[in-house]
């Protein structure tokens, strides 16, 4: 490291407003609740809830929603000094249509959106090197300018031995082509130490139906030390060296699933930090089978709790709530 660490995790990407579908008005019109969100920001939110030091690097519009998001980050304890306000482009919006069983369909208002406007010169090396973990996804790789900013951050992190966490978070409507999406997936794989990937994403990138075969294909191409596969309500798997660990999900009253994968990802990073597993596991020693199992159970519980409330950024569970569900 070039300097004293200020943050446990810094994330680059999107913070936006999720308008989540709800009941109907007396006139029969669909009602939507304005919920602050954004995948990488949700990850920071649960980490902050669990008392980790976090910071966000990205851009919002100089508008009502941008100011709101800036205030909420500060309220949650996420450092917002690297949050930029764009003078011309509005804050990105996403309308979340809840389907049966809590699944979702998204309509994005991002053509363009302020999160796409982050420039490479706005990525300060001292911001990246001040963290133990740099976290990112592919929403910051859909367009040329913000893609350059993301790649600059990745290069800085790699050169300064900052651990890199990657959650692709595939949103097909935001890509000009599936080939471009796959290209950026592969770019992320080539950098990351920790990969969180969903069941549909491993099928998308590998072309294989069987999840284990897809992960095996990925491991052959890239030496990613730790891979976490999420399986929705069915739980999750961890792949580390020659181990494959699976833990079942928790049964809860699911209302809406937005942010569940982010809660899972943030919980994984928290566990690695809390148990001092980063250096030991990735550069010197091993993560034990029992630790992998406990890590998945904790993350599954956090993800399940997130589905019991609408929105994501402001409803991430605390460590105490996660422990309570595990005991119950």
C-alpha positions as CSV (number, residue, x, y, z in Angstrom):
1,X,0.0,0.0,0.0
2,X,1.1,3.5,-0.7
3,X,-0.7,5.1,2.2
4,X,-2.6,4.3,5.4
5,X,-5.9,2.6,4.7
6,X,-8.9,4.9,5.3
7,X,-11.6,2.5,4.1
8,X,-12.4,-1.2,4.3
9,X,-14.2,-1.0,0.9
10,X,-14.6,1.7,-1.8
11,X,-17.0,1.0,-4.7
12,X,-17.2,2.6,-8.1
13,X,-20.5,2.5,-10.1
14,X,-24.1,3.6,-9.9
15,X,-26.3,5.1,-7.2
16,X,-29.8,5.7,-8.5
17,X,-33.5,5.8,-7.6
18,X,-35.5,2.5,-7.8
19,X,-39.2,3.2,-8.3
20,X,-40.6,0.0,-6.9
21,X,-44.2,-1.0,-7.9
22,X,-46.7,-1.2,-5.1
23,X,-50.5,-1.0,-4.7
24,X,-53.0,0.9,-6.8
25,X,-54.5,4.3,-6.1
26,X,-58.3,4.7,-5.6
27,X,-58.4,5.7,-9.3
28,X,-56.8,2.3,-10.3
29,X,-53.3,3.8,-11.1
30,X,-50.2,1.8,-10.3
31,X,-48.2,3.4,-7.4
32,X,-44.4,3.4,-7.1
33,X,-42.2,4.0,-4.1
34,X,-39.0,6.0,-4.7
35,X,-36.3,3.8,-3.1
36,X,-32.6,4.8,-3.2
37,X,-30.5,2.1,-4.6
38,X,-27.8,1.0,-7.1
39,X,-26.1,-2.4,-6.9
40,X,-22.6,-1.3,-5.7
41,X,-24.1,1.3,-3.3
42,X,-26.3,-1.4,-1.8
43,X,-23.2,-3.4,-1.1
44,X,-21.7,-0.4,0.7
45,X,-24.9,0.1,2.7
46,X,-24.8,-3.3,4.3
47,X,-21.1,-3.0,5.0
48,X,-21.7,0.4,6.7
49,X,-24.6,-1.1,8.7
50,X,-22.1,-3.7,9.9
51,X,-19.7,-0.9,11.0
52,X,-17.2,-1.1,8.1
53,X,-15.6,2.0,6.7
54,X,-16.9,2.6,3.2
55,X,-16.8,5.2,0.4
56,X,-18.6,5.6,-3.0
57,X,-17.1,6.8,-6.2
58,X,-19.6,7.8,-8.9
59,X,-21.8,10.5,-10.3
60,X,-25.4,11.7,-9.9
61,X,-27.3,14.6,-11.5
62,X,-27.4,18.0,-10.0
63,X,-31.1,17.6,-9.3
64,X,-33.5,16.6,-6.6
65,X,-32.7,12.9,-6.7
66,X,-28.9,13.6,-6.8
67,X,-29.0,15.7,-3.7
68,X,-31.3,13.1,-2.0
69,X,-28.8,10.3,-2.8
70,X,-25.9,12.3,-1.5
71,X,-27.7,13.0,1.7
72,X,-28.7,9.3,2.1
73,X,-25.1,8.1,1.6
74,X,-23.9,10.5,4.4
75,X,-26.8,9.4,6.6
76,X,-25.8,5.8,6.2
77,X,-22.2,6.5,7.0
78,X,-20.9,6.0,3.4
79,X,-18.2,8.6,2.6
80,X,-19.6,10.7,-0.3
81,X,-16.6,12.9,-0.9
82,X,-16.0,11.2,-4.3
83,X,-19.6,11.5,-5.4
84,X,-19.7,14.0,-8.3
85,X,-22.7,16.1,-9.4
86,X,-23.2,16.4,-13.2
87,X,-24.4,19.8,-14.4
88,X,-26.2,18.6,-17.5
89,X,-27.3,14.9,-17.1
90,X,-30.0,13.8,-14.7
91,X,-29.7,11.1,-12.0
92,X,-30.4,7.6,-13.3
93,X,-33.8,6.1,-12.6
94,X,-35.0,2.5,-12.7
95,X,-38.7,1.4,-12.5
96,X,-38.9,-2.0,-10.8
97,X,-41.9,-4.1,-11.7
98,X,-42.4,-6.8,-9.1
99,X,-43.5,-10.1,-10.5
100,X,-45.0,-13.2,-8.8
101,X,-42.7,-14.7,-6.2
102,X,-40.8,-11.4,-5.7
103,X,-38.8,-11.5,-9.0
104,X,-38.4,-8.3,-11.0
105,X,-38.5,-6.6,-14.4
106,X,-36.6,-3.4,-14.8
107,X,-37.3,-0.3,-17.0
108,X,-34.3,2.1,-16.9
109,X,-34.2,5.8,-17.6
110,X,-30.5,6.1,-18.5
111,X,-30.1,7.4,-22.1
112,X,-27.9,8.9,-20.8
113,X,-27.9,8.8,-17.0
114,X,-25.5,10.7,-14.7
115,X,-23.8,7.5,-13.5
116,X,-22.5,7.1,-17.1
117,X,-20.8,10.5,-17.0
118,X,-18.0,9.6,-14.6
119,X,-14.6,10.4,-16.3
120,X,-11.3,8.7,-15.9
121,X,-9.7,12.0,-14.6
122,X,-12.2,11.9,-11.7
123,X,-10.8,8.6,-10.5
124,X,-8.2,9.8,-8.0
125,X,-5.5,7.2,-7.2
126,X,-5.5,8.1,-3.5
127,X,-9.2,7.2,-3.3
128,X,-8.5,3.7,-4.6
129,X,-5.3,3.0,-2.7
130,X,-6.9,4.1,0.6
131,X,-9.1,1.0,0.7
132,X,-8.5,-2.6,1.5
133,X,-11.1,-3.8,-1.2
134,X,-12.2,-2.1,-4.4
135,X,-15.6,-3.3,-5.5
136,X,-17.3,-2.8,-8.9
137,X,-19.8,-4.2,-11.4
138,X,-20.5,-4.0,-15.1
139,X,-23.1,-1.1,-15.1
140,X,-20.0,1.1,-15.0
141,X,-18.7,-0.6,-18.1
142,X,-21.7,-0.3,-20.5
143,X,-20.4,3.0,-22.1
144,X,-17.0,4.3,-23.2
145,X,-16.4,7.1,-20.8
146,X,-17.4,5.4,-17.5
147,X,-15.7,2.2,-18.8
148,X,-12.4,4.1,-19.1
149,X,-12.9,5.3,-15.5
150,X,-13.6,1.8,-14.3
151,X,-10.6,0.4,-16.0
152,X,-8.3,3.1,-14.6
153,X,-9.6,2.3,-11.1
154,X,-8.9,-1.4,-11.7
155,X,-5.3,-0.7,-12.9
156,X,-4.7,1.4,-9.8
157,X,-6.1,-1.3,-7.5
158,X,-4.1,-4.1,-9.1
159,X,-0.8,-2.1,-9.1
160,X,-1.2,-1.2,-5.4
161,X,-2.3,-4.7,-4.1
162,X,-5.8,-3.6,-3.3
163,X,-8.1,-6.6,-3.2
164,X,-10.7,-6.5,-6.1
165,X,-14.3,-7.7,-5.7
166,X,-16.5,-8.0,-8.8
167,X,-20.3,-8.6,-9.2
168,X,-21.2,-8.4,-12.9
169,X,-24.9,-7.7,-12.1
170,X,-26.1,-8.3,-15.7
171,X,-28.9,-5.9,-16.9
172,X,-29.3,-6.8,-20.6
173,X,-31.4,-3.7,-21.6
174,X,-28.4,-1.4,-20.7
175,X,-26.0,-3.0,-23.2
176,X,-25.8,-2.2,-26.9
177,X,-25.0,-5.9,-27.5
178,X,-24.6,-9.2,-25.6
179,X,-21.1,-9.5,-27.1
180,X,-20.0,-6.2,-25.5
181,X,-21.4,-7.3,-22.2
182,X,-19.5,-10.6,-22.4
183,X,-16.3,-8.7,-23.3
184,X,-16.6,-6.6,-20.2
185,X,-17.4,-9.6,-18.0
186,X,-14.2,-11.2,-19.2
187,X,-12.3,-8.0,-18.5
188,X,-13.6,-8.0,-14.9
189,X,-12.8,-11.7,-14.4
190,X,-9.1,-11.0,-15.4
191,X,-8.7,-8.6,-12.4
192,X,-10.8,-9.8,-9.5
193,X,-9.9,-11.7,-6.4
194,X,-13.5,-12.2,-5.3
195,X,-16.3,-12.9,-7.7
196,X,-20.0,-13.0,-6.9
197,X,-22.0,-14.3,-9.8
198,X,-25.6,-15.4,-10.1
199,X,-27.0,-18.6,-11.6
200,X,-28.3,-16.9,-14.8
201,X,-25.0,-14.9,-15.2
202,X,-22.8,-18.0,-15.2
203,X,-25.1,-19.6,-17.8
204,X,-25.0,-16.4,-19.9
205,X,-21.2,-16.1,-19.9
206,X,-20.3,-19.8,-20.1
207,X,-23.1,-21.0,-22.4
208,X,-23.4,-24.0,-20.1
209,X,-26.6,-25.0,-18.3
210,X,-24.9,-26.9,-15.4
211,X,-23.7,-24.4,-12.8
212,X,-20.7,-26.5,-11.7
213,X,-19.6,-27.0,-15.3
214,X,-19.9,-23.2,-15.9
215,X,-17.8,-22.4,-12.8
216,X,-15.3,-25.0,-13.9
217,X,-15.0,-23.4,-17.3
218,X,-14.5,-20.0,-15.6
219,X,-11.8,-21.4,-13.3
220,X,-9.9,-22.9,-16.3
221,X,-9.8,-19.5,-18.0
222,X,-9.1,-17.3,-14.9
223,X,-7.3,-17.8,-11.6
224,X,-10.0,-16.2,-9.5
225,X,-9.2,-17.2,-5.9
226,X,-12.8,-17.2,-4.5
227,X,-16.0,-17.5,-6.5
228,X,-19.5,-17.2,-4.9
229,X,-22.5,-18.5,-6.9
230,X,-26.0,-17.3,-5.8
231,X,-29.0,-19.5,-6.5
232,X,-31.9,-17.2,-5.4
233,X,-34.1,-18.7,-2.7
234,X,-32.2,-22.0,-3.1
235,X,-29.1,-20.6,-1.4
236,X,-25.5,-20.3,-2.7
237,X,-22.2,-22.0,-3.3
238,X,-18.6,-21.2,-2.7
239,X,-15.7,-22.4,-4.9
240,X,-12.2,-22.1,-3.4
241,X,-9.2,-24.0,-4.5
242,X,-10.5,-27.6,-4.8
243,X,-13.5,-27.1,-2.5
244,X,-17.1,-26.6,-3.4
245,X,-19.4,-25.7,-0.5
246,X,-23.2,-25.3,-0.8
247,X,-25.7,-23.9,1.8
248,X,-29.4,-23.6,1.5
249,X,-31.4,-20.4,1.6
250,X,-33.7,-19.2,4.3
251,X,-37.5,-19.3,4.1
252,X,-38.9,-15.8,4.7
253,X,-42.0,-13.8,3.6
254,X,-40.5,-12.4,0.4
255,X,-42.0,-9.1,-0.8
256,X,-39.5,-7.9,-3.3
257,X,-36.0,-9.2,-4.2
258,X,-34.2,-6.0,-5.2
259,X,-30.9,-5.8,-3.4
260,X,-30.8,-9.4,-2.2
261,X,-27.7,-10.3,-4.2
262,X,-26.0,-7.0,-3.1
263,X,-26.7,-7.9,0.6
264,X,-25.2,-11.3,-0.1
265,X,-22.1,-9.8,-1.7
266,X,-21.6,-7.2,1.1
267,X,-22.0,-9.9,3.7
268,X,-19.2,-11.9,2.0
269,X,-16.9,-9.0,2.0
270,X,-17.8,-8.2,5.7
271,X,-17.0,-11.8,6.7
272,X,-13.6,-11.8,4.9
273,X,-12.7,-8.5,6.6
274,X,-14.1,-9.4,10.0
275,X,-12.2,-12.7,10.1
276,X,-8.9,-11.3,8.6
277,X,-9.1,-13.7,5.7
278,X,-8.0,-11.5,2.9
279,X,-4.2,-11.7,3.2
280,X,-4.1,-15.1,4.8
281,X,-6.6,-16.8,2.3
282,X,-5.6,-15.2,-0.9
283,X,-1.8,-14.7,-0.6
284,X,-0.5,-16.9,2.2
285,X,-2.8,-19.7,3.4
286,X,-6.3,-21.1,3.3
287,X,-9.9,-20.5,4.1
288,X,-11.2,-23.5,6.0
289,X,-14.2,-25.4,4.9
290,X,-16.1,-24.5,8.1
291,X,-15.4,-20.8,7.4
292,X,-16.7,-21.0,3.9
293,X,-19.8,-22.7,5.1
294,X,-20.4,-20.1,7.9
295,X,-19.8,-17.3,5.4
296,X,-22.4,-18.6,3.0
297,X,-25.0,-19.1,5.8
298,X,-24.5,-15.5,7.0
299,X,-24.7,-14.1,3.5
300,X,-27.8,-16.2,2.7
301,X,-29.5,-14.9,5.8
302,X,-28.7,-11.3,4.9
303,X,-30.0,-11.7,1.4
304,X,-33.2,-13.3,2.6
305,X,-33.9,-10.5,5.1
306,X,-33.5,-7.9,2.3
307,X,-36.4,-9.5,0.4
308,X,-38.8,-8.9,3.2
309,X,-38.9,-5.1,2.7
310,X,-39.2,-2.8,-0.3
311,X,-36.1,-1.0,-1.6
312,X,-32.6,-1.8,-0.8
313,X,-30.2,1.0,0.2
314,X,-32.1,1.9,3.4
315,X,-33.4,-1.5,4.4
316,X,-30.1,-3.5,4.6
317,X,-30.2,-5.7,7.7
318,X,-27.9,-5.2,10.7
319,X,-25.5,-7.9,12.0
320,X,-27.9,-8.5,14.9
321,X,-30.8,-9.1,12.6
322,X,-28.8,-11.6,10.6
323,X,-27.7,-13.5,13.7
324,X,-31.4,-13.5,14.9
325,X,-32.6,-15.1,11.7
326,X,-29.8,-17.7,11.8
327,X,-30.7,-18.7,15.3
328,X,-34.4,-18.8,14.5
